[in-house]
Amino acid sequence: MEAYFRRQIDCLCRNVRPVDSVIYEEAMRRWDGIAKPIEGLGQFEKMIARIAAIQGTADVDVSRRAVVIFCADHGVTAEGVTQTDSSVTAVVPENFARGIASVNRMARLAEAEVIPVDVGVAGELHEPGVRDMKIARGPANLRREPAMTLEQAFTAVHDGIALAGELKDAGYGLLAVGEMGIGNTTASSAIASVLLDLPPEAVTGRGAGLSGEGLRHKVEVIREAIALHHPDRTQPFEVLSCLGGFDIAAMTGLMLGGAIYRIPVVLDGMISGVAALLAQAICPLVTDYLLPSHLGKEPSCALVMERLNLRPVIHADMALGEGTGAVMLFPLLDMAYEVYRENCTFTDIHIDAYERLN
């Protein structure tokens, strides 16, 4: 089974092509013709042009969008690395489905759908609005054993890819990723430490409110886990299976699916950034299909964005998760897109356009 999923993923990733540079330049010329200073809207102009290049048309369509929230527990919570226990993980996805969580309030204003997905919640979920893609009831404790088998890691990534294709077929033009899982900042920090080749203390933060002593313990747990498994940073599936979680794996798959099926994916905070590092290691072209949203509070956020060569546009020390930072980008893109689509041009108002000068 492991070999089957590896072949499937390798085959799908071979279909990934660079974004359309001709369309990108066409979109940027369109921006330059609008009656405003060149690159007056800064990174937002480039984001709209990037979406155009992904969609293969300068007539961008982001009218139907969703935030996909992957939910899973983490066995490492048994090591006391979080302020709350894993029972919280089972509560919040049902709140997503009921429309009463923070991300739901924000998504409603941003005219985005919220799609909660159970990929590894330990508890039973009974709310019908939660999509069931459960791999297992949470991964193992990464401090004691590999978090997942390779087969489970491949399955979660493959399922994330398939979901991206399904959403593209359903007419979505823009996706965002979110996550919910007590303990997932520990797993993400461990992966970041390996992939960035940095000591755990350089990439590990307080998560949802650890004390100074709690943070020191969390760093030590990560250090011991890495020493136990010795994952090879050049082998992303090995790193994922040893140190990751089903939520991180499925997010990785959704990002790969965005590149395969040509649909832009908006990143949220640190955990989705680490999933993007894994996706990049599997398929380097994937970053062309990713849009950054905010620079989160965790210390690894800036380091991850630098490695991905992405520039977040929201700097607000956010650390809520759930995809809230990604959803916050949607209305900002809408405002930029309104200028791109509707504003008058220099030709319309009969004045000379600005020129790009070296």
C-alpha positions in Angstrom: 0.0 0.0 0.0 2.8 2.4 0.8 4.4 1.8 -2.6 1.0 2.4 -4.2 0.5 5.8 -2.6 4.1 6.8 -3.3 3.6 6.0 -7.0 0.3 7.8 -7.1 1.7 11.0 -5.5 4.8 10.9 -7.7 2.7 10.5 -10.8 0.4 13.4 -9.8 3.2 15.7 -9.0 4.8 15.1 -12.4 1.7 17.0 -13.8 2.7 20.2 -11.9 3.9 22.9 -14.3 5.2 26.5 -13.6 2.5 29.1 -13.4 1.8 30.9 -16.7 4.4 33.7 -16.9 2.8 35.2 -20.0 -0.5 35.6 -18.1 1.4 37.0 -15.1 3.0 39.7 -17.3 -0.3 40.5 -18.9 -1.9 41.0 -15.5 0.9 43.2 -14.4 0.6 45.3 -17.6 -3.1 45.7 -16.8 -2.1 46.9 -13.3 0.3 49.4 -14.9 -2.4 50.8 -17.1 -4.7 51.6 -14.2 -4.8 55.2 -13.1 -2.5 55.0 -10.1 1.2 54.9 -9.4 3.0 51.8 -10.6 2.7 49.1 -7.9 0.7 51.5 -5.8 -1.0 48.5 -4.2 2.3 46.7 -3.6 2.2 43.0 -2.9 -1.5 42.9 -3.6 -0.9 43.6 -7.3 1.5 40.7 -7.5 -0.9 38.4 -5.6 -3.7 39.2 -8.1 -1.3 38.6 -11.0 -0.2 35.4 -9.4 -3.8 34.2 -9.1 -4.2 35.1 -12.8 -1.1 33.1 -13.7 -2.4 30.1 -11.7 -5.9 30.2 -13.2 -4.5 30.8 -16.7 -6.4 33.9 -17.4 -6.0 37.6 -16.7 -9.8 37.7 -15.9 -9.4 36.4 -12.4 -12.3 34.7 -10.6 -12.1 34.4 -6.9 -15.9 34.6 -6.3 -16.2 31.1 -4.8 -13.7 30.4 -2.0 -13.4 28.2 1.1 -11.2 27.6 4.1 -10.4 24.0 4.6 -9.7 23.2 8.3 -7.9 19.9 9.0 -8.6 18.6 12.5 -6.5 16.0 14.3 -5.1 15.1 17.7 -1.5 14.6 18.6 -0.1 11.9 20.8 2.7 14.1 22.0 0.2 16.0 24.3 0.8 13.1 26.7 4.1 14.8 27.4 2.6 17.9 28.9 3.5 20.2 26.1 0.2 22.0 26.0 -1.9 24.1 28.4 -5.1 22.1 27.6 -5.7 18.4 27.0 -6.7 16.7 23.8 -10.4 16.7 24.6 -10.6 20.2 23.2 -9.8 18.9 19.7 -13.1 17.1 19.6 -15.2 20.1 20.6 -13.9 22.7 18.1 -14.5 20.9 14.8 -18.2 20.6 15.7 -18.3 24.3 16.5 -16.9 24.9 13.0 -19.7 22.8 11.6 -22.3 24.7 13.6 -20.9 28.0 12.4 -20.1 29.4 15.9 -16.2 29.5 15.9 -14.1 32.5 15.3 -13.2 31.5 11.8 -16.9 31.2 11.0 -17.7 34.7 12.0 -14.8 36.0 9.9 -15.6 33.8 6.9 -19.2 35.0 6.8 -18.0 38.5 6.3 -15.4 37.4 3.8 -18.1 35.4 1.9 -16.1 32.2 2.3 -17.3 28.7 3.1 -15.8 26.8 6.1 -15.1 23.1 5.5 -14.0 21.3 8.6 -12.3 17.9 8.0 -11.7 15.2 10.6 -8.4 13.5 9.6 -7.4 12.2 13.0 -9.5 13.4 15.9 -9.3 10.9 18.8 -12.9 11.6 20.0 -16.2 10.8 18.3 -17.6 13.6 16.2 -21.4 13.7 15.7 -22.0 16.9 13.9 -23.0 16.1 10.3 -21.2 19.2 8.9 -17.7 17.7 9.7 -16.3 15.9 6.7 -15.0 12.4 7.7 -11.5 11.6 6.3 -10.2 10.1 9.5 -6.9 8.1 9.1 -6.7 7.1 12.7 -7.6 8.4 16.2 -4.6 10.7 16.3 -0.9 9.9 15.7 1.4 8.2 18.2 3.5 10.1 20.7 6.5 11.3 18.6 8.7 11.4 21.7 8.4 7.6 22.1 7.8 6.3 18.5 7.1 7.5 15.0 4.0 9.6 14.9 2.7 7.8 11.8 3.5 4.9 9.6 4.8 5.8 6.2 1.6 4.4 4.8 -0.5 6.6 7.0 1.5 9.7 5.9 1.2 8.8 2.3 -2.6 8.2 2.7 -3.2 11.6 4.4 -1.2 13.5 1.8 -3.0 11.6 -1.0 -6.4 12.4 0.5 -5.5 16.1 0.7 -4.5 16.1 -3.0 -7.8 14.4 -3.8 -9.8 16.9 -1.8 -8.2 19.8 -3.7 -9.2 18.2 -7.0 -12.8 17.7 -5.8 -13.1 21.3 -4.7 -11.7 22.5 -8.0 -14.3 20.4 -9.8 -17.0 21.9 -7.5 -16.1 25.4 -8.8 -13.9 26.8 -6.1 -11.4 29.4 -7.4 -9.5 30.1 -4.1 -8.8 27.9 -1.1 -7.3 28.7 2.3 -6.0 26.1 4.8 -6.5 26.0 8.5 -6.0 23.5 11.3 -7.2 22.5 14.7 -5.4 20.0 16.9 -4.0 20.3 20.5 -0.3 19.7 20.3 0.2 20.5 16.7 2.7 23.4 17.3 5.0 20.8 18.9 4.9 18.6 15.9 5.3 21.5 13.5 8.2 22.9 15.5 9.9 19.5 15.4 9.5 19.4 11.6 10.7 23.0 11.2 13.8 22.2 13.3 14.7 19.4 10.9 13.8 21.0 7.6 15.4 24.3 8.5 18.4 22.7 10.1 18.0 24.8 13.2 18.0 23.9 16.9 14.5 23.4 18.5 14.8 26.5 20.7 15.2 28.6 17.5 11.9 27.5 16.1 9.7 26.7 19.1 7.2 29.1 20.7 4.7 29.0 23.5 1.8 27.7 21.3 -1.5 28.4 23.1 0.0 30.1 26.2 2.7 28.0 27.7 4.8 29.4 30.7 8.5 29.8 30.4 9.0 26.5 32.1 6.5 24.9 29.8 8.3 26.2 26.8 11.6 24.8 28.0 10.0 21.4 28.5 8.4 21.6 25.0 11.8 22.3 23.5 13.4 19.3 25.3 10.6 17.0 24.1 11.2 18.1 20.5 15.0 17.6 21.0 14.5 14.1 22.3 12.1 13.2 19.5 14.6 14.3 16.8 17.4 12.4 18.6 15.2 9.3 18.7 14.3 9.3 15.1 17.2 11.0 13.3 15.0 11.9 10.3 16.7 12.7 7.1 15.7 16.3 6.1 16.1 15.3 2.4 13.3 12.7 2.8 10.1 14.7 3.5 7.8 11.7 4.0 10.3 10.3 6.6 10.3 13.6 8.5 6.5 13.7 8.3 5.9 10.2 9.5 8.4 10.5 12.4 7.4 13.9 13.7 4.1 15.1 12.0 0.4 14.6 12.3 -2.5 13.8 10.1 -3.6 17.5 10.0 -0.1 18.6 8.8 0.0 15.7 6.2 -3.4 16.5 4.8 -2.5 20.2 4.5 0.6 19.2 2.7 -1.6 17.3 0.3 -4.0 20.1 -0.3 -1.2 22.4 -1.2 0.2 19.8 -3.7 -3.3 19.5 -5.0 -3.5 23.2 -5.5 -0.4 23.0 -7.8 -1.7 19.8 -9.6 -5.2 21.2 -10.2 -4.1 24.9 -10.6 -6.0 26.4 -7.7 -4.3 29.0 -5.5 -4.0 28.1 -1.8 -3.7 30.8 1.0 -1.5 29.8 3.9 -2.4 30.6 7.5 0.2 30.6 10.2 3.1 28.6 11.4 1.6 25.1 11.0 0.4 25.6 7.5 3.8 27.1 6.7 5.5 24.0 7.9 3.2 21.9 5.7 4.2 24.2 2.8 7.9 23.4 3.6 7.0 19.7 3.3 5.1 20.3 0.1 8.0 22.2 -1.4 10.4 19.4 -0.5 8.1 17.0 -2.3 7.4 19.2 -5.3 9.5 22.5 -5.6 7.1 24.2 -7.9 4.3 24.1 -5.3 5.3 27.5 -3.8 4.2 29.2 -7.1 0.7 28.2 -6.1 0.8 29.5 -2.5 -0.2 32.9 -1.2 1.0 34.0 2.2 -1.5 35.8 4.5 0.0 36.8 7.9 3.2 36.6 9.8 2.3 34.7 12.9 3.5 35.0 16.5 5.6 31.7 16.6 9.3 32.3 16.2 9.5 29.9 13.2 7.0 31.9 11.1 9.5 34.4 9.7 12.1 31.6 9.1 9.6 29.5 7.3 8.4 32.3 5.1 12.0 33.2 4.2 12.7 29.7 3.2 9.6 29.6 1.0 10.5 33.0 -0.4 7.0 34.3 0.5 6.1 37.7 1.9 3.1 37.9 4.3 1.2 41.1 4.1 -0.5 41.1 7.5 1.7 41.7 10.5 -0.4 41.5 13.6 1.1 38.9 16.0 -1.8 36.6 15.4 -1.8 33.1 16.9 -5.4 31.9 16.7 -5.2 29.3 14.1 -8.3 27.8 12.5 -7.4 29.5 9.2 -8.4 32.9 10.6 -5.3 34.7 9.2 -5.9 33.2 5.8 -9.5 34.2 5.8 -8.5 37.8 6.8 -6.6 38.0 3.5 -9.8 37.4 1.4 -11.4 40.9 1.8 -8.0 42.5 1.2 -7.7 40.6 -2.1 -11.3 41.6 -2.9 -10.4 45.3 -2.5 -7.4 44.9 -4.7 -9.3 42.9 -7.3 -12.0 45.6 -7.4 -9.4 48.1 -8.4 -7.9 45.6 -10.9 -11.2 44.9 -12.5 -13.1 48.2 -12.3 -10.8 51.2 -12.0 -10.4 53.6 -14.8 -7.2 53.5 -16.9 -4.9 56.3 -17.9 -6.3 56.0 -21.4 -9.8 56.6 -20.0 -8.9 59.9 -18.4 -6.6 61.0 -21.2 -3.3 61.5 -19.3 0.1 59.9 -19.8 0.7 56.7 -17.8 3.5 56.2 -15.3 6.5 54.4 -16.7 8.6 51.8 -15.0 12.1 53.4 -14.6 15.3 51.5 -13.7 
